[in-house]
Amino acid sequence: MTGGGPNIGGNMSVSEDRTSVAPATAASPIADPAPLGLAAFALTTFLLSAANAHWMNGNATGDAWLGYAFAYGGLAQLLAGMWEFRNRNVFGATAFASYGGFWIGLGLWVLLVARQARPAVAAGTAFLNHDLGWILLAFAIFNTYMLLFSAQVNTAVFAVFLTLEATEIVLAIGFFANSAGTVQFGGYVGLVTALCAWYASAAGVSNGLAGRIRLPVGKPLLA
């Protein structure tokens, strides 16, 4: 990522150290897409996690996340990933494009599978929950190696992938076990993930402005 802001990956840095930007990235004519991708991921994760944590019980439908899974967490994050390809940032491109696809895919699963199955099978049955368990398990596997590589970016980005790993594992266990309490706990972990992603996004915006307010992102854990 470029533009003096936070970069995810080879350069997804959300970084304060503008002198360390690679020459190819520094020459890029586009702004750093990382803050957008992180913000899109954070907001959509927050909405779904609030529903999983039962914060919306009795005061909302619980589906507020669905439209944003397509428009913001999905499309906006996917675009951020494509711009990261333009920046030659393999880590950022892989992370944003994959999780953009995750949100679009999850939204399509709800519309095409879950809601079609509900007339014949009661909502929240084992089959629907196990579908979600398999989806989350698959992304937890993907997220495991991304977590490892994020340790070479900076502490803020590592925190996003660490909390996301915990969220996916807890939710996968909850859905496989048909445990509403475990899924609710996973919702709270997801809220922490959203906050970490929002902070990393804010750091990218502040550091990209080259102004007086600059948020720290920490050094890479693995140099």
C-alpha positions in Angstrom: 0.0 0.0 0.0 1.2 3.4 -0.8 0.5 7.0 -0.6 2.5 7.3 2.7 -0.3 5.5 4.6 -0.7 2.1 6.1 0.3 -0.7 3.9 -0.9 -4.3 4.3 1.5 -6.8 3.1 4.8 -6.7 1.3 3.7 -3.2 2.0 0.4 -3.4 3.8 1.9 -1.3 6.5 -0.6 1.2 7.8 2.9 2.6 8.4 4.3 5.7 10.0 7.7 5.1 8.4 7.4 6.5 4.9 11.1 6.1 4.3 10.7 2.4 4.1 8.3 2.2 1.2 9.6 0.1 -1.7 10.5 2.0 -4.8 7.9 0.3 -6.9 5.2 1.1 -4.4 6.4 4.7 -4.0 6.0 5.3 -7.7 2.3 4.1 -7.7 -0.1 6.9 -8.8 -2.9 5.7 -6.6 -3.6 6.3 -2.9 -3.2 3.6 -0.3 -6.3 1.4 -0.4 -5.6 -0.3 2.9 -7.6 2.1 5.1 -10.6 1.6 2.9 -10.3 -2.2 2.9 -9.8 -2.3 6.7 -12.8 0.1 7.3 -15.0 -2.0 5.1 -14.0 -5.2 6.9 -14.4 -3.5 10.3 -17.9 -2.2 9.8 -19.4 -5.3 8.3 -17.7 -7.5 11.0 -19.1 -5.1 13.6 -22.7 -5.4 12.3 -22.7 -9.2 12.1 -20.8 -9.6 15.4 -23.4 -7.3 17.2 -26.1 -9.6 15.9 -24.2 -12.8 17.0 -23.6 -11.2 20.5 -27.4 -10.6 20.7 -27.0 -6.8 20.9 -29.7 -6.5 18.3 -32.2 -8.9 20.0 -35.6 -7.2 20.5 -34.5 -3.9 18.8 -33.5 -4.8 15.2 -33.9 -7.6 12.6 -30.3 -8.8 13.1 -29.8 -8.6 9.3 -28.4 -5.1 9.1 -25.1 -6.6 8.1 -26.5 -8.3 4.9 -26.6 -5.3 2.5 -23.2 -4.2 3.7 -21.8 -7.6 3.1 -22.3 -7.0 -0.6 -21.7 -3.2 -0.9 -19.0 -2.5 1.7 -17.4 -5.5 3.2 -17.7 -7.2 -0.2 -17.4 -4.8 -3.1 -15.4 -2.1 -1.4 -13.0 -4.5 0.1 -12.6 -6.4 -3.2 -11.8 -3.2 -4.9 -9.2 -2.4 -2.3 -7.7 -5.8 -3.0 -7.6 -5.1 -6.8 -5.9 -1.8 -6.1 -3.3 -3.6 -3.9 -2.5 -5.7 -7.0 -1.8 -2.5 -8.8 0.5 -1.5 -5.9 2.3 -4.9 -6.2 1.3 -5.7 -2.6 0.7 -9.4 -2.6 -0.3 -9.6 1.1 -2.8 -6.8 0.9 -4.2 -8.0 -2.4 -4.7 -11.5 -1.1 -6.2 -10.4 2.3 -8.6 -7.8 1.0 -9.8 -9.7 -2.1 -10.2 -12.9 -0.1 -12.3 -11.3 2.7 -14.2 -9.3 0.1 -15.1 -12.6 -1.5 -15.9 -14.0 2.0 -18.6 -11.3 2.6 -20.1 -11.6 -0.8 -20.1 -15.4 -0.5 -21.7 -15.3 2.9 -24.4 -12.9 1.8 -25.2 -15.2 -1.2 -25.3 -18.2 1.1 -27.9 -16.5 3.3 -30.0 -15.5 0.3 -29.7 -18.6 -1.8 -29.2 -21.4 0.7 -30.3 -20.5 4.2 -33.5 -18.7 3.4 -34.5 -21.3 0.8 -34.0 -24.1 3.3 -36.0 -22.4 6.1 -39.5 -23.2 4.7 -38.6 -26.9 4.8 -36.2 -27.0 7.7 -36.5 -24.9 10.9 -34.2 -22.0 11.1 -31.0 -22.6 13.1 -31.0 -26.4 12.5 -27.9 -28.4 12.6 -27.5 -28.5 8.8 -27.5 -24.7 8.4 -25.2 -24.3 11.4 -22.8 -26.9 10.1 -22.7 -25.1 6.7 -21.5 -22.0 8.6 -19.1 -24.1 10.6 -17.5 -25.4 7.4 -17.2 -22.0 5.9 -15.6 -20.6 9.0 -13.2 -23.5 9.3 -12.1 -23.0 5.7 -11.4 -19.3 6.3 -9.7 -20.1 9.6 -7.2 -22.3 7.7 -6.6 -19.5 5.2 -6.3 -16.9 8.0 -3.7 -19.1 9.9 -1.0 -18.5 7.3 -2.1 -14.9 6.8 -1.8 -14.4 10.5 1.8 -15.8 10.4 2.7 -13.4 7.5 1.0 -10.5 9.2 3.6 -10.6 11.9 6.0 -9.3 9.3 3.8 -6.2 8.7 3.2 -4.4 12.0 1.5 -4.9 15.3 -1.8 -3.2 14.3 -2.3 -5.5 11.3 -1.2 -8.5 13.3 -3.8 -7.7 16.0 -6.5 -7.7 13.3 -5.5 -11.2 12.0 -5.0 -12.6 15.5 -8.5 -11.5 16.8 -10.0 -12.6 13.5 -8.4 -16.1 13.9 -10.0 -16.3 17.4 -13.4 -15.2 16.0 -13.4 -17.7 13.2 -12.4 -20.6 15.5 -14.9 -19.8 18.2 -17.7 -19.3 15.8 -16.8 -22.5 13.9 -16.9 -24.5 17.2 -20.2 -22.9 18.1 -21.9 -23.7 14.8 -20.6 -27.3 14.7 -21.7 -27.8 18.2 -25.1 -26.0 17.7 -24.1 -24.0 20.8 -25.9 -20.6 20.9 -23.8 -19.6 23.9 -20.5 -20.2 22.0 -21.7 -18.3 18.9 -22.7 -15.4 21.2 -19.2 -15.4 22.7 -17.8 -15.5 19.2 -19.8 -12.4 18.5 -18.0 -10.6 21.3 -14.7 -11.7 20.0 -15.8 -10.4 16.6 -16.5 -7.0 18.0 -12.9 -6.8 19.3 -11.8 -7.8 15.8 -13.8 -4.9 14.3 -12.3 -2.4 16.7 -8.8 -3.6 15.8 -9.5 -3.2 12.1 -11.1 0.2 12.6 -8.0 1.3 14.5 -5.7 0.1 11.8 -7.8 1.9 9.2 -7.7 5.1 11.3 -4.0 4.8 11.6 -3.7 4.5 7.8 -5.8 7.6 7.2 -3.9 9.7 9.8 -0.5 8.6 8.7 -1.4 9.0 5.0 -2.3 12.7 5.6 1.2 13.6 6.7 -0.4 15.9 9.3 0.2 16.4 13.0 -2.0 13.5 14.1 -0.4 10.2 13.5 -1.5 7.0 15.2 1.1 4.3 16.0 0.9 0.9 14.4 3.9 -0.8 16.1 6.8 -2.6 14.6 6.8 -6.0 12.8 6.9 -8.8 15.3 9.0 -10.8 12.9 11.7 -8.8 11.2 
